Amino acid sequence: MKTIIQKWFLISKYLLILIALFIHFNANAATEYQPIEWNIPSSRFSEFGLDPEKIANITNGGQFAIVSNPHDFTFWNARTKESQHFNNKRIIYVVTVIDAPVEELRQMVWDLEEQDNFSPLLNDTTNISTQGNVRIGSYEQSIKLPIIKLVSDFVVQLNKYDNGDIGMVLIDEGDVESMYQYWEFFPLSENKTLTVLSGWQDTDSASFMYKIVLNAEPALEKVFPILTTYERLRQFRNEATRRHPELAPKEDDNIYDIRSANGYLGDNKALDLQELKKLTQLGSVQFYQAARKLSYDGGIHDIRQVTAIQYIPLKQNVIQPLLSDFNSLVEYNELTYGWFDTESTGEDWAFLELAVRIGPLKMPVDIYLIQEEVDENKMLFYTADHAFMYPLIGNIEYVKIPNKADDPNDDGTIVAITFGGVVGPEASFVFKMTRYLPFHNVLIAATYGTVTSDSMTDWVVNRVAENRLKANEEKVVSNF
């Protein structure tokens, strides 16, 4: 009897081993992904003919993002496993200077397995297989929101190219069906590298929960892909600083007041305006300035300002009257519903009526602004103490493009509108919940900057044309 029990025990043991091996084999088989042939569906940053040194000077310790002009392309769909045609899509390019050797940055991008150590949105990053310059990897993306958490798995393919670039494409469906990222590196010195991360994701194919979040406020759908790209590059820069603190530039320890905290384009003496103009011609431009410490109302606040930058092909004295207050924002900024100047309010502050949508609900955001005319090239503003954003600072700046010998008739102007602030104590409960959203330190400023830079140039140009046409018609009537 004992022998029979022992035999059955051995047989059961071997059966369990076989079952475990079978499960292990099938699990491994299920994760054997085949590499695909793919090409990025847009121009690389290096193909724009820009000067890396001049571009590095434009970053001025921060980052800037370009949302390209819309175009059509064909690209890989990870769900259908075939190419798909996409219409009217915009590619995002985020640019910064990272104080680290270029080869170390390439290794940081290539080794997906290490990235969950310094990328807060990523978990369980894994290198599944590597064949030469092609690697298959996976990661879990986790985005925490006040009520829900969006978690999804992505399987991606990384490619190293002979020119040193590294591309990543989605090959198995995650929260979207189609996505890519592309890294470019421009060594400026032995330990300093201009780094560009470009990318696109098909938010139209987003998962149900992801789509609910994006559709809650249309402006959020525009800014979210920008901020995910911005945050990914920022985390690489932060990691390089942790690895090489001796190479990192000295942090700004100055404490600013409500007026001096404003950052202006003109403060950057190394700024090349012709190069900046080229950037604006690629699409809408946002500049994420380096953080500054603001002393206000007895507290110290970290302010990260976001600047919407546009080139407008008109003289400054034509543009300035249209943008001298915030009345124009009501017409071209989808988040702005009204402007009431000091004459209307009877106070020393004006009222900017903003609102964001959460599904069918429109949530008001009360902003009470004090404007100060600095000079003919600038106007700064900040909030009174009962605004939802408190403190909030910002400015409008006009910078004339210097004429070049090959373009002596260029009378255009760079217009920069800057916002930065924190959620104030008198904000509504729902609005205060933005403190718990991803990218909360730049979310509101980036959203407002995005919708501003998207439409500002077209609105100004069209309004000037309308005004001139109206003036000509009135002149004809007068003469008649």
C-alpha positions as CSV (number, residue, x, y, z in Angstrom):
1,M,0.0,0.0,0.0
2,K,2.8,2.4,0.9
3,T,4.5,1.6,-2.4
4,I,1.3,2.4,-4.4
5,I,1.0,5.7,-2.5
6,Q,4.6,6.6,-3.2
7,K,4.1,5.8,-6.9
8,W,1.0,7.9,-7.1
9,F,2.9,10.7,-5.4
10,L,5.7,10.5,-7.9
11,I,3.3,10.4,-10.8
12,S,1.4,13.4,-9.4
13,K,4.7,15.3,-8.9
14,Y,5.8,14.7,-12.5
15,L,2.3,15.6,-13.8
16,L,2.5,18.9,-11.9
17,I,6.0,19.5,-13.4
18,L,4.7,18.8,-16.9
19,I,1.7,21.1,-16.4
20,A,4.0,23.9,-15.1
21,L,6.3,23.4,-18.0
22,F,3.3,23.5,-20.4
23,I,2.0,26.7,-18.9
24,H,5.5,28.2,-18.9
25,F,6.0,27.2,-22.6
26,N,2.6,28.7,-23.6
27,A,3.2,31.8,-21.6
28,N,6.5,32.3,-23.3
29,A,5.1,31.5,-26.7
30,A,2.4,34.1,-26.1
31,T,5.0,36.8,-25.6
32,E,7.1,36.0,-28.6
33,Y,6.5,39.1,-30.7
34,Q,7.9,39.5,-34.2
35,P,9.7,42.7,-35.1
36,I,8.0,44.9,-37.7
37,E,9.4,47.1,-40.5
38,W,8.5,50.7,-39.8
39,N,9.4,54.3,-40.5
40,I,8.5,57.5,-38.6
41,P,5.6,59.2,-40.4
42,S,7.1,62.7,-40.1
43,S,10.3,64.7,-40.6
44,R,13.0,64.2,-38.1
45,F,14.1,67.3,-36.2
46,S,17.5,67.1,-37.9
47,E,15.8,67.6,-41.3
48,F,14.6,71.1,-40.4
49,G,18.0,72.7,-41.1
50,L,18.2,74.3,-37.6
51,D,21.4,75.1,-35.8
52,P,21.8,72.9,-32.6
53,E,23.8,75.6,-30.8
54,K,21.2,78.3,-31.5
55,I,18.3,75.9,-30.5
56,A,20.1,75.1,-27.3
57,N,20.3,78.8,-26.5
58,I,16.6,79.1,-27.0
59,T,15.8,76.4,-24.4
60,N,17.6,78.7,-21.8
61,G,17.5,76.1,-19.1
62,G,13.9,74.9,-19.8
63,Q,12.2,72.9,-22.6
64,F,10.1,73.9,-25.6
65,A,7.5,71.9,-27.4
66,I,6.5,72.3,-31.0
67,V,3.0,71.0,-32.1
68,S,3.5,70.6,-35.8
69,N,1.2,71.9,-38.5
70,P,-1.3,69.2,-39.4
71,H,-0.5,66.7,-42.2
72,D,-1.6,63.3,-43.4
73,F,0.4,60.0,-43.2
74,T,0.3,56.3,-43.2
75,F,1.4,54.4,-40.1
76,W,1.3,51.0,-38.3
77,N,-1.8,50.0,-36.4
78,A,-0.9,47.7,-33.5
79,R,-4.4,46.2,-33.2
80,T,-5.1,45.4,-36.9
81,K,-1.3,44.6,-37.5
82,E,-1.4,46.6,-40.7
83,S,-0.8,50.1,-42.0
84,Q,-3.5,52.7,-41.6
85,H,-4.0,56.1,-43.2
86,F,-4.4,59.0,-40.8
87,N,-5.6,62.5,-41.8
88,N,-4.8,65.9,-40.3
89,K,-2.6,64.8,-37.5
90,R,0.0,66.8,-35.5
91,I,3.4,65.6,-34.4
92,I,4.9,66.8,-31.1
93,Y,8.6,67.7,-30.8
94,V,10.0,68.4,-27.3
95,V,13.5,69.9,-27.0
96,T,15.9,70.4,-24.1
97,V,19.6,70.4,-23.2
98,I,20.7,67.5,-20.9
99,D,24.0,67.7,-19.2
100,A,25.3,64.2,-19.9
101,P,27.4,62.5,-22.5
102,V,25.5,61.5,-25.6
103,E,26.3,57.8,-25.4
104,E,25.0,57.6,-21.9
105,L,21.7,59.2,-22.9
106,R,21.4,56.7,-25.8
107,Q,22.0,53.8,-23.3
108,M,19.3,55.2,-21.0
109,V,16.8,55.3,-23.8
110,W,17.8,51.8,-25.2
111,D,17.6,50.1,-21.8
112,L,13.9,50.1,-21.3
113,E,14.2,47.9,-18.2
114,E,15.7,50.7,-16.1
115,Q,13.2,53.4,-17.0
116,D,10.6,52.6,-14.3
117,N,13.3,53.7,-11.8
118,F,13.0,57.3,-12.9
119,S,9.7,57.6,-14.9
120,P,6.8,57.9,-12.4
121,L,4.2,57.0,-15.0
122,L,5.9,53.7,-15.9
123,N,5.9,50.3,-14.1
124,D,7.3,46.9,-14.8
125,T,9.5,48.0,-17.7
126,T,11.0,44.9,-19.3
127,N,13.4,44.0,-22.1
128,I,11.7,41.0,-23.6
129,S,14.1,40.2,-26.5
130,T,17.0,41.8,-28.3
131,Q,18.3,40.9,-31.8
132,G,21.1,43.3,-32.8
133,N,19.7,46.8,-33.1
134,V,16.1,45.7,-32.6
135,R,14.6,45.2,-29.1
136,I,11.1,44.2,-28.0
137,G,10.0,45.5,-24.6
138,S,6.9,46.1,-22.5
139,Y,5.8,48.4,-19.8
140,E,2.8,49.3,-17.7
141,Q,1.6,52.9,-17.8
142,S,-0.2,54.1,-14.8
143,I,-1.9,57.5,-14.7
144,K,-3.5,58.4,-11.4
145,L,-6.6,60.7,-11.4
146,P,-8.6,61.9,-8.4
147,I,-11.3,59.2,-8.8
148,I,-9.8,56.6,-11.1
149,K,-6.4,55.2,-12.2
150,L,-5.8,54.5,-15.9
151,V,-3.5,51.4,-16.1
152,S,-2.6,49.8,-19.4
153,D,0.1,47.5,-20.8
154,F,2.2,48.4,-23.8
155,V,4.4,46.2,-26.0
156,V,6.8,48.2,-28.0
157,Q,9.7,47.8,-30.4
158,L,12.9,49.9,-30.1
159,N,15.2,50.4,-33.1
160,K,18.8,51.8,-32.9
161,Y,19.8,53.5,-36.1
162,D,23.2,54.0,-37.7
163,N,23.0,57.8,-37.1
164,G,22.5,57.3,-33.3
165,D,18.8,58.0,-33.2
166,I,16.5,55.6,-31.4
167,G,12.8,55.0,-32.4
168,M,10.0,53.2,-30.5
169,V,6.8,51.9,-32.0
170,L,3.7,50.3,-30.4
171,I,3.4,46.7,-31.8
172,D,0.7,45.4,-29.4
173,E,-2.3,47.5,-28.4
174,G,-2.2,49.5,-25.3
175,D,-4.4,52.5,-24.4
176,V,-4.2,53.5,-28.1
177,E,-3.9,51.5,-31.3
178,S,-1.0,53.5,-32.9
179,M,1.9,55.3,-31.3
180,Y,5.6,56.1,-31.8
181,Q,8.4,58.0,-30.1
182,Y,11.7,59.1,-31.8
183,W,14.8,60.3,-30.0
184,E,17.5,62.5,-31.6
185,F,20.8,63.6,-30.0
186,F,23.0,66.5,-30.9
187,P,26.3,66.6,-28.9
188,L,27.1,70.2,-27.9
189,S,30.2,69.3,-25.9
190,E,31.6,66.2,-24.2
191,N,29.0,66.4,-21.4
192,K,26.2,68.4,-22.9
193,T,23.6,67.1,-25.4
194,L,20.7,68.8,-27.1
195,T,18.0,66.1,-26.9
196,V,14.8,66.0,-29.0
197,L,11.9,63.6,-28.3
198,S,9.2,63.6,-31.0
199,G,6.1,61.5,-31.1
200,W,2.5,60.9,-31.8
201,Q,-0.3,58.8,-30.5
202,D,-3.7,58.1,-32.0
203,T,-6.0,59.4,-29.3
204,D,-9.0,58.8,-31.5
205,S,-8.5,55.1,-30.9
206,A,-8.0,55.5,-27.1
207,S,-9.5,53.0,-24.7
208,F,-12.9,53.7,-23.2
209,M,-11.7,55.2,-19.9
210,Y,-8.9,57.1,-21.5
211,K,-11.3,58.5,-24.0
212,I,-13.7,59.6,-21.2
213,V,-11.0,61.6,-19.6
214,L,-9.8,63.2,-22.8
215,N,-13.3,64.0,-23.9
216,A,-14.3,65.6,-20.6
217,E,-12.6,68.8,-21.8
218,P,-11.6,69.2,-25.5
219,A,-8.6,71.3,-24.5
220,L,-7.3,68.4,-22.4
221,E,-7.2,66.1,-25.5
222,K,-4.9,68.7,-27.1
223,V,-2.5,69.2,-24.2
224,F,-2.3,65.6,-22.8
225,P,-0.1,64.2,-25.5
226,I,2.1,67.3,-25.2
227,L,2.6,66.8,-21.5
228,T,3.2,63.1,-21.6
229,T,6.1,63.8,-24.1
230,Y,7.3,66.8,-22.1
231,E,7.3,64.8,-18.8
232,R,9.1,61.8,-20.3
233,L,12.0,64.0,-21.6
234,R,12.0,66.0,-18.3
235,Q,12.4,62.7,-16.3
236,F,15.4,61.8,-18.5
237,R,16.9,65.1,-17.7
238,N,16.3,64.7,-14.0
239,E,17.8,61.3,-14.0
240,A,21.0,62.6,-15.8
241,T,21.2,65.3,-13.0
242,R,21.0,62.6,-10.3
243,R,23.7,60.6,-12.0
244,H,26.0,63.6,-12.7
245,P,25.2,66.3,-10.2
246,E,28.7,67.8,-10.9
247,L,27.6,68.5,-14.5
248,A,24.2,70.0,-13.8
249,P,23.9,73.8,-14.1
250,K,23.5,75.6,-10.9
251,E,19.9,76.0,-9.8
252,D,18.3,79.4,-9.5
253,D,18.2,80.0,-5.7
254,N,16.9,83.6,-6.1
255,I,13.6,84.5,-4.5
256,Y,11.5,86.7,-6.7
257,D,8.6,89.0,-6.1
258,I,5.3,89.2,-8.1
259,R,6.9,91.5,-10.7
260,S,10.4,90.2,-11.0
261,A,9.4,86.6,-11.3
262,N,8.1,87.1,-14.8
263,G,10.3,85.5,-17.4
264,Y,10.7,87.3,-20.8
265,L,12.1,86.2,-24.1
266,G,14.1,89.4,-24.2
267,D,15.9,88.3,-21.0
268,N,17.7,85.7,-23.0
269,K,20.7,87.5,-24.5
270,A,21.7,84.5,-26.6
271,L,18.3,84.2,-28.2
272,D,18.5,84.0,-32.0
273,L,15.2,85.4,-33.3
274,Q,15.5,84.1,-36.8
275,E,16.0,80.6,-35.5
276,L,12.9,81.1,-33.2
277,K,10.9,82.3,-36.2
278,K,11.8,79.1,-38.0
279,L,10.5,77.1,-35.1
280,T,7.1,78.9,-35.2
281,Q,6.8,78.2,-38.9
282,L,6.8,74.4,-38.1
283,G,3.7,74.8,-35.9
284,S,2.6,76.2,-32.5
285,V,5.4,76.7,-29.9
286,Q,5.3,76.5,-26.2
287,F,8.2,77.3,-23.9
288,Y,8.4,75.6,-20.5
289,Q,10.6,78.0,-18.5
290,A,12.9,76.9,-15.7
291,A,11.1,77.0,-12.3
292,R,11.4,80.2,-10.2
293,K,10.7,80.7,-6.5
294,L,8.1,83.4,-5.8
295,S,7.7,85.1,-2.5
296,Y,4.1,86.2,-2.2
297,D,1.6,86.8,0.6
298,G,3.8,85.3,3.3
299,G,4.6,82.1,1.3
300,I,7.2,80.7,-1.1
301,H,5.7,79.2,-4.3
302,D,7.5,77.3,-7.1
303,I,6.3,78.9,-10.3
304,R,6.8,77.1,-13.6
305,Q,5.8,79.5,-16.4
306,V,4.6,78.3,-19.8
307,T,4.9,80.7,-22.8
308,A,2.9,80.5,-25.9
309,I,5.0,81.8,-28.8
310,Q,3.8,82.8,-32.2
311,Y,5.3,84.7,-35.2
312,I,2.7,87.1,-36.7
313,P,3.7,88.6,-40.1
314,L,2.6,92.1,-39.0
315,K,4.2,95.2,-37.4
316,Q,4.1,95.4,-33.7
317,N,2.1,98.7,-33.7
318,V,-0.6,96.9,-35.7
319,I,-0.7,93.8,-33.3
320,Q,-0.4,95.5,-30.0
321,P,-3.8,97.2,-29.9
322,L,-5.5,93.9,-30.5
323,L,-3.7,92.1,-27.6
324,S,-3.3,95.0,-25.2
325,D,-6.0,93.5,-22.9
326,F,-7.7,90.1,-22.7
327,N,-10.8,91.0,-24.7
328,S,-9.4,89.3,-27.7
329,L,-9.1,86.0,-25.9
330,V,-12.9,85.7,-25.7
331,E,-12.9,85.4,-29.5
332,Y,-10.1,82.9,-30.2
333,N,-9.4,81.1,-26.9
334,E,-11.9,78.3,-26.3
335,L,-11.4,78.4,-22.5
336,T,-12.2,82.2,-22.2
337,Y,-15.8,83.3,-22.0
338,G,-15.6,86.9,-20.9
339,W,-13.4,89.9,-20.1
340,F,-14.5,92.8,-17.8
341,D,-12.0,95.6,-17.4
342,T,-11.6,97.8,-14.3
343,E,-14.1,100.3,-15.6
344,S,-16.7,97.5,-15.7
345,T,-15.8,96.0,-12.3
346,G,-15.3,99.3,-10.5
347,E,-12.3,97.9,-8.8
348,D,-8.5,98.0,-9.3
349,W,-8.7,94.5,-10.8
350,A,-10.3,93.2,-14.0
351,F,-12.2,89.9,-14.3
352,L,-11.3,87.2,-16.7
353,E,-14.1,84.7,-17.0
354,L,-12.7,81.2,-17.7
355,A,-14.4,77.8,-17.6
356,V,-13.5,74.2,-18.2
357,R,-15.9,71.5,-19.1
358,I,-16.2,68.2,-17.3
359,G,-18.5,66.2,-19.5
360,P,-21.8,68.2,-19.9
361,L,-20.9,70.5,-17.0
362,K,-19.1,73.9,-17.4
363,M,-17.0,74.7,-14.4
364,P,-16.2,78.4,-13.9
365,V,-12.7,79.5,-13.1
366,D,-12.6,83.0,-11.6
367,I,-9.5,85.0,-12.4
368,Y,-9.1,88.6,-11.1
369,L,-6.3,90.3,-12.8
370,I,-4.3,93.4,-12.1
371,Q,-2.6,94.7,-15.2
372,E,0.5,96.9,-15.4
373,E,1.9,98.5,-18.5
374,V,5.7,98.1,-18.3
375,D,6.6,99.7,-21.6
376,E,5.6,99.6,-25.2
377,N,7.1,96.1,-25.6
378,K,5.6,94.4,-22.5
379,M,2.6,94.1,-20.3
380,L,2.6,92.1,-17.1
381,F,-0.3,90.9,-15.0
382,Y,-0.9,89.1,-11.7
383,T,-3.9,88.0,-9.8
384,A,-5.7,89.7,-6.9
385,D,-6.0,87.6,-3.8
386,H,-9.4,86.1,-4.4
387,A,-8.7,84.5,-7.7
388,F,-8.9,80.7,-8.3
389,M,-5.2,80.9,-9.4
390,Y,-3.4,82.7,-6.6
391,P,-0.7,83.7,-7.1
392,L,-0.8,83.8,-10.9
393,I,1.7,85.8,-12.9
394,G,2.2,86.4,-16.6
395,N,3.0,88.8,-19.3
396,I,2.6,89.7,-23.0
397,E,5.8,90.5,-24.8
398,Y,6.4,91.7,-28.4
399,V,9.8,91.2,-30.1
400,K,10.5,92.6,-33.5
401,I,12.2,90.2,-36.0
402,P,15.4,92.0,-37.3
403,N,15.4,92.4,-41.0
404,K,17.8,90.2,-43.0
405,A,19.5,91.1,-46.2
406,D,17.7,88.3,-48.0
407,D,14.3,89.4,-46.6
408,P,14.4,93.2,-46.0
409,N,10.6,93.5,-46.0
410,D,10.1,91.2,-43.0
411,D,8.1,93.4,-40.6
412,G,6.9,90.5,-38.5
413,T,6.7,90.3,-34.7
414,I,7.2,87.5,-32.2
415,V,4.4,87.5,-29.7
416,A,4.8,85.7,-26.4
417,I,2.0,85.2,-23.9
418,T,3.2,83.7,-20.6
419,F,1.2,82.1,-17.7
420,G,2.3,80.6,-14.5
421,G,0.7,80.0,-11.1
422,V,-0.7,77.8,-8.4
423,V,-4.2,76.9,-7.4
424,G,-5.4,79.4,-4.8
425,P,-7.1,78.8,-1.4
426,E,-10.4,80.3,-2.7
427,A,-10.7,78.0,-5.7
428,S,-13.7,75.7,-5.8
429,F,-13.4,72.2,-4.5
430,V,-13.5,70.6,-8.0
431,F,-10.9,73.0,-9.3
432,K,-8.6,72.2,-6.3
433,M,-8.7,68.6,-7.5
434,T,-6.3,69.6,-10.3
435,R,-3.6,69.4,-7.6
436,Y,-3.9,65.6,-7.8
437,L,-3.8,65.4,-11.6
438,P,-0.7,64.3,-13.5
439,F,1.6,67.2,-14.5
440,H,-0.3,69.4,-12.0
441,N,2.6,71.9,-11.8
442,V,2.2,72.9,-15.4
443,L,-1.2,71.4,-16.4
444,I,-3.2,74.6,-16.3
445,A,-0.6,76.9,-17.8
446,A,0.2,74.4,-20.5
447,T,-3.5,73.9,-21.4
448,Y,-4.1,77.7,-21.6
449,G,-0.9,78.1,-23.6
450,T,-1.9,75.4,-26.0
451,V,-5.3,76.8,-26.9
452,T,-3.7,80.3,-27.1
453,S,-0.9,79.4,-29.4
454,D,-3.2,77.3,-31.6
455,S,-5.3,80.2,-32.7
456,M,-3.6,83.5,-31.9
457,T,-1.9,84.1,-35.3
458,D,-4.9,83.3,-37.5
459,W,-7.1,85.5,-35.3
460,V,-4.8,88.5,-35.4
461,V,-4.2,88.3,-39.1
462,N,-7.9,87.9,-39.9
463,R,-8.9,90.7,-37.5
464,V,-6.4,93.1,-39.1
465,A,-7.7,92.2,-42.6
466,E,-11.2,92.8,-41.4
467,N,-10.4,96.1,-39.8
468,R,-8.6,97.2,-43.0
469,L,-11.4,96.2,-45.2
470,K,-13.9,98.0,-42.9
471,A,-11.7,101.1,-42.9
472,N,-11.5,101.1,-46.7
473,E,-15.3,100.6,-47.0
474,E,-15.9,103.5,-44.6
475,K,-13.5,105.7,-46.6
476,V,-15.3,104.9,-49.9
477,V,-18.7,105.7,-48.3
478,S,-17.2,109.0,-46.9
479,N,-15.8,110.0,-50.2
480,F,-19.0,109.2,-51.9
